Amino acid sequence: MLVLGIESSCDETGMALYSTSAGGALLAHALHSQVRMHQDYGGVVPELASRDHIRRVVPLLRKVLADSGCPLAAIDAVAYTQGPGLAGALLVGAAFAEALAMALDVPSVPIHHLEGHLLSPLLSRSPPRFPFVALLVSGGHSQLMRVSAVGHYELIGETLDDAAGEAFDKTAKLLGLGYPGGPALAALADHGRPGQVRLPRPMLKSADLNFSFSGLKTAVLTRVRELAPISEQQRADIARAFQEAIVEVLVSKALRAVASSGLKQLVVAGGVGANRELRRQLDAHAGRARIAVYYPELEFCTDNGAMIALAGALRLQAGTQAGKQAGAFAVRPRWPLSCC
């Protein structure tokens, strides 16, 4: 079975072909990022994002077909991101996917964006096995899930306000960094001096597995105002302290989630999962606790079509979603993963 995956939830247009033959293989994938287009605005402009997706879907489809050597008629199903995300951006991918599925007379498979991220480590050479605990950390979501099988997800912890990625981006703005803020802040943190700035660790000692990062962002704002005018070294010191605080909370809660579950596997996915300090700290602490940690390849940490193609193929294989007749459809800009 050959599954085409289409991702268009925000500011990346992704396309991929995944084959379930011989144990499963990603045949080709292509991605267009809109970062340069949105940089002048300091963030994603939804209308511009939607229009750019329209320009990219056909060329990207042609590219993955050419790279894989597969004809269009060989596609057996079309999976696409139904939500959550920007409504207009989602509509572009959904409309294209449904029209293509109808033209090919194959089923369409709507996919939850976070499910794609959650399952993306299965594309790695050494994938995890079910069940496992997953830490989903992206620009809009910070969640801990117990994953029993494809389609069986239990929410065990989530952010009560800003997600980790959102806090990274907002703090980057406070420090005068450009868009996207997360990677820029992480790069600046490399030049920070340890112990120069102390920031709070919100909910680190709470009895539950929830997160809260808005207070941390406010603490940075207070520190920046106290130091004004702020030097480049002070900016780096704050960036380092901020990253250390975020990482400490994420690592502590993730390891507690694994310990309380009785499992020995942790999956980390989403854009923040590419953060080098987070990976370093998780690997160090998990090694001592004899917990195996799995990450997607760096190219699959951000939004991409490969994770959507994989999720669609796994759902069809598992029988949790038979694939619907192409035609009528709707997008879901807000959609809890535990309900998908």
C-alpha positions as CSV (number, residue, x, y, z in Angstrom):
1,M,0.0,0.0,0.0
2,L,1.3,3.4,-1.0
3,V,0.1,6.4,1.1
4,L,0.6,10.0,0.2
5,G,0.9,12.4,3.2
6,I,0.1,16.1,3.1
7,E,0.9,18.6,5.9
8,S,-0.3,22.2,5.8
9,S,-1.2,23.1,9.4
10,C,0.9,26.3,9.7
11,D,3.9,27.6,7.9
12,E,5.4,24.5,6.3
13,T,4.0,22.6,3.3
14,G,5.0,18.9,3.4
15,M,4.5,16.1,1.1
16,A,5.7,12.4,1.3
17,L,5.1,8.9,0.0
18,Y,5.2,6.0,2.5
19,S,5.0,2.4,1.5
20,T,3.8,-0.4,3.8
21,S,5.6,-3.1,1.8
22,A,8.6,-4.9,3.3
23,G,8.0,-3.6,6.8
24,G,7.4,0.0,5.8
25,A,9.6,2.5,4.1
26,L,9.6,6.3,3.4
27,L,10.1,6.5,-0.3
28,A,10.3,10.3,-0.7
29,H,9.5,13.5,1.1
30,A,9.7,17.2,0.3
31,L,9.2,20.3,2.4
32,H,8.8,24.0,1.8
33,S,9.3,26.3,4.8
34,Q,7.7,29.8,4.9
35,V,10.1,31.2,7.5
36,R,11.7,33.7,5.2
37,M,8.3,35.0,4.1
38,H,7.1,35.6,7.7
39,Q,10.4,37.0,9.1
40,D,9.5,40.6,8.1
41,Y,6.3,40.3,10.3
42,G,7.9,38.7,13.3
43,G,5.6,35.7,13.2
44,V,3.2,33.7,11.0
45,V,0.6,35.7,9.0
46,P,-2.3,33.2,8.5
47,E,-3.5,34.7,5.2
48,L,0.0,34.7,3.7
49,A,0.5,31.1,4.9
50,S,-2.6,29.9,3.3
51,R,-1.8,31.5,-0.1
52,D,1.7,30.1,-0.1
53,H,0.4,26.5,0.6
54,I,-1.7,26.9,-2.6
55,R,1.4,27.7,-4.6
56,R,3.4,24.8,-3.2
57,V,1.2,21.7,-3.1
58,V,1.4,20.7,-6.8
59,P,5.2,21.3,-7.3
60,L,5.8,19.3,-4.1
61,L,3.6,16.4,-5.2
62,R,5.4,16.3,-8.5
63,K,8.8,16.2,-6.7
64,V,7.9,13.3,-4.4
65,L,6.5,11.4,-7.4
66,A,9.7,12.0,-9.4
67,D,12.0,11.2,-6.4
68,S,10.2,8.0,-5.6
69,G,9.8,6.8,-9.2
70,C,6.1,6.1,-8.5
71,P,3.3,7.2,-10.9
72,L,0.4,9.2,-9.5
73,A,-1.9,6.2,-10.2
74,A,0.0,4.0,-7.8
75,I,-1.2,5.9,-4.7
76,D,-3.6,3.8,-2.7
77,A,-4.6,6.4,0.0
78,V,-4.2,10.1,0.7
79,A,-3.6,11.2,4.3
80,Y,-3.7,14.8,5.3
81,T,-3.6,17.0,8.4
82,Q,-7.1,17.8,9.5
83,G,-6.1,19.8,12.6
84,P,-5.2,21.4,14.8
85,G,-3.7,24.4,13.1
86,L,-4.5,27.5,11.2
87,A,-8.0,27.1,9.6
88,G,-7.1,28.6,6.2
89,A,-3.8,26.6,6.0
90,L,-5.6,23.4,6.9
91,L,-8.3,24.0,4.3
92,V,-5.7,24.2,1.5
93,G,-4.2,20.8,2.3
94,A,-7.6,19.2,3.1
95,A,-9.2,20.4,-0.1
96,F,-6.2,19.3,-2.2
97,A,-6.1,15.9,-0.6
98,E,-9.8,15.3,-0.9
99,A,-9.8,16.4,-4.6
100,L,-6.8,14.2,-5.4
101,A,-8.3,11.2,-3.5
102,M,-11.6,11.6,-5.4
103,A,-9.8,11.9,-8.8
104,L,-7.8,8.7,-8.0
105,D,-10.8,6.9,-6.5
106,V,-8.9,6.1,-3.3
107,P,-9.8,6.6,0.3
108,S,-8.7,9.8,2.2
109,V,-7.4,9.6,5.8
110,P,-7.7,12.8,8.0
111,I,-4.9,12.8,10.5
112,H,-4.3,14.7,13.8
113,H,-1.2,16.9,13.5
114,L,0.1,15.9,16.9
115,E,-0.5,12.2,16.2
116,G,1.9,12.7,13.3
117,H,4.5,14.2,15.6
118,L,4.0,11.5,18.3
119,L,4.5,8.7,15.7
120,S,7.4,10.3,13.9
121,P,10.2,8.5,15.8
122,L,8.8,5.3,14.2
123,L,10.5,6.6,11.0
124,S,13.9,6.2,12.7
125,R,16.3,3.3,12.1
126,S,15.7,2.1,15.7
127,P,12.1,2.9,16.5
128,P,10.3,2.5,19.8
129,R,7.7,-0.2,20.4
130,F,4.3,0.3,21.9
131,P,3.5,1.1,24.7
132,F,5.5,4.2,25.6
133,V,5.2,7.6,27.2
134,A,5.5,10.6,24.8
135,L,6.6,14.1,25.5
136,L,5.1,16.4,22.8
137,V,6.8,19.8,22.8
138,S,6.1,22.2,20.0
139,G,5.2,25.8,19.4
140,G,1.6,25.4,20.5
141,H,1.6,22.2,22.6
142,S,3.4,20.8,25.6
143,Q,1.8,17.5,26.6
144,L,2.6,14.1,28.1
145,M,0.8,11.1,26.7
146,R,0.7,7.4,27.5
147,V,0.6,5.7,24.1
148,S,-0.7,2.1,24.1
149,A,-1.1,1.7,20.4
150,V,-2.0,3.6,17.2
151,G,-5.1,5.6,18.1
152,H,-4.9,4.9,21.8
153,Y,-3.6,8.0,23.6
154,E,-4.1,9.0,27.2
155,L,-3.3,12.6,28.2
156,I,-1.4,12.5,31.5
157,G,-0.1,16.1,31.6
158,E,-0.3,19.3,29.7
159,T,0.6,23.0,29.8
160,L,-1.9,25.2,31.7
161,D,-0.9,28.3,29.6
162,D,2.0,28.9,27.2
163,A,3.6,25.9,25.6
164,A,7.4,25.5,25.8
165,G,7.9,26.5,22.2
166,E,5.6,29.4,22.6
167,A,7.6,30.5,25.6
168,F,10.8,30.2,23.6
169,D,9.4,32.4,20.9
170,K,8.0,35.1,23.2
171,T,11.2,35.2,25.3
172,A,13.2,35.5,22.1
173,K,11.2,38.7,21.2
174,L,11.9,40.1,24.7
175,L,15.6,39.6,24.0
176,G,15.4,41.3,20.6
177,L,15.8,38.1,18.6
178,G,14.2,37.5,15.2
179,Y,11.7,34.9,14.0
180,P,11.7,32.0,14.5
181,G,12.7,32.7,18.0
182,G,13.3,29.3,19.5
183,P,16.4,28.3,17.5
184,A,17.8,31.9,17.8
185,L,17.4,31.8,21.6
186,A,19.0,28.4,21.8
187,A,22.0,29.6,19.8
188,L,22.4,32.7,22.0
189,A,22.2,30.5,25.1
190,D,25.4,28.8,24.0
191,H,27.2,32.0,24.8
192,G,25.7,32.5,28.2
193,R,27.6,32.2,31.5
194,P,26.3,29.6,34.0
195,G,24.9,30.8,37.2
196,Q,24.7,34.5,36.3
197,V,20.9,34.6,36.2
198,R,18.5,32.6,38.2
199,L,14.9,32.1,36.9
200,P,12.0,30.2,38.4
201,R,11.1,26.6,37.6
202,P,7.2,26.8,37.3
203,M,5.4,23.8,38.7
204,L,8.6,21.8,39.0
205,K,7.5,20.3,42.4
206,S,3.8,20.1,41.7
207,A,2.1,16.8,42.5
208,D,0.7,16.5,38.9
209,L,2.4,16.2,35.5
210,N,1.2,19.6,34.2
211,F,3.4,22.5,33.0
212,S,3.2,26.3,33.2
213,F,5.6,28.6,31.3
214,S,3.9,32.0,31.2
215,G,5.4,33.0,34.6
216,L,8.8,32.1,33.4
217,K,8.4,34.5,30.4
218,T,7.2,37.2,32.8
219,A,10.3,36.7,35.0
220,V,12.5,37.2,31.9
221,L,10.6,40.4,31.1
222,T,11.2,41.7,34.7
223,R,14.9,40.8,34.5
224,V,15.3,42.6,31.1
225,R,13.7,45.7,32.5
226,E,16.0,45.6,35.6
227,L,19.1,45.4,33.5
228,A,18.1,48.0,30.8
229,P,20.1,49.0,28.8
230,I,21.1,45.3,28.5
231,S,24.4,44.2,27.0
232,E,24.9,41.4,24.6
233,Q,26.5,39.2,27.3
234,Q,23.6,39.8,29.6
235,R,21.2,38.8,26.9
236,A,23.1,35.6,26.4
237,D,23.1,34.9,30.2
238,I,19.3,35.3,30.3
239,A,18.9,33.1,27.3
240,R,21.0,30.4,29.0
241,A,19.1,30.7,32.2
242,F,15.7,30.5,30.4
243,Q,16.7,27.5,28.4
244,E,18.0,25.7,31.6
245,A,14.7,26.4,33.4
246,I,12.6,25.1,30.5
247,V,14.7,22.0,30.1
248,E,14.8,21.2,33.8
249,V,11.0,21.3,34.0
250,L,10.5,19.2,30.9
251,V,13.1,16.6,31.9
252,S,11.8,16.3,35.4
253,K,8.1,15.9,34.4
254,A,8.9,13.5,31.5
255,L,11.0,11.2,33.7
256,R,8.3,11.3,36.5
257,A,5.7,10.4,33.9
258,V,7.7,7.4,32.7
259,A,8.3,6.3,36.3
260,S,4.7,6.5,37.3
261,S,3.6,4.6,34.1
262,G,5.8,1.6,34.9
263,L,7.2,1.8,31.3
264,K,10.8,2.1,30.2
265,Q,10.4,4.0,26.9
266,L,10.1,7.8,26.4
267,V,9.4,9.3,23.0
268,V,10.2,13.0,22.5
269,A,8.6,14.8,19.5
270,G,7.8,18.2,18.2
271,G,9.9,21.2,17.2
272,V,11.4,21.7,20.7
273,G,12.5,18.1,20.6
274,A,15.3,19.3,18.4
275,N,16.8,21.4,21.2
276,R,20.3,20.1,21.8
277,E,20.3,20.9,25.6
278,L,17.0,19.1,26.1
279,R,18.3,16.0,24.3
280,R,21.6,16.1,26.3
281,Q,19.9,16.4,29.7
282,L,17.2,13.8,28.8
283,D,19.8,11.3,27.6
284,A,21.9,11.8,30.7
285,H,19.1,11.5,33.3
286,A,17.3,8.7,31.4
287,G,20.5,6.7,31.1
288,R,20.9,6.7,34.9
289,A,17.2,5.7,35.3
290,R,17.6,3.0,32.6
291,I,15.0,4.5,30.4
292,A,15.3,4.4,26.6
293,V,14.7,7.7,24.9
294,Y,13.6,8.0,21.3
295,Y,13.7,11.1,19.1
296,P,12.7,11.6,15.4
297,E,15.4,12.5,13.0
298,L,16.1,16.2,13.1
299,E,14.5,16.7,9.7
300,F,11.2,15.3,11.1
301,C,11.1,17.4,14.3
302,T,9.4,20.3,12.5
303,D,6.1,19.9,10.6
304,N,6.5,17.5,7.6
305,G,4.5,15.3,5.3
306,A,6.4,12.1,6.2
307,M,4.9,11.9,9.7
308,I,1.4,12.4,8.2
309,A,2.0,9.7,5.6
310,L,3.2,7.3,8.3
311,A,0.3,8.1,10.6
312,G,-2.2,7.4,7.8
313,A,-0.5,4.2,6.8
314,L,-0.4,2.9,10.4
315,R,-4.0,3.8,11.0
316,L,-5.1,1.9,7.9
317,Q,-2.9,-1.1,8.8
318,A,-4.2,-1.1,12.4
319,G,-7.8,-0.9,11.3
320,T,-8.4,2.1,13.6
321,Q,-9.4,4.1,10.5
322,A,-10.6,2.5,7.3
323,G,-10.3,5.6,5.3
324,K,-13.3,7.5,4.2
325,Q,-14.8,8.0,0.7
326,A,-13.3,11.2,-0.6
327,G,-15.7,14.2,-0.9
328,A,-17.2,16.1,2.0
329,F,-14.7,17.2,4.6
330,A,-14.1,19.6,7.4
331,V,-10.9,20.9,9.2
332,R,-10.5,21.1,13.0
333,P,-8.3,24.0,14.1
334,R,-8.8,23.0,17.7
335,W,-8.7,19.3,18.3
336,P,-7.5,17.4,21.5
337,L,-5.3,14.5,20.6
338,S,-7.0,12.3,23.2
339,C,-10.2,12.6,21.2
340,C,-8.9,11.6,17.8
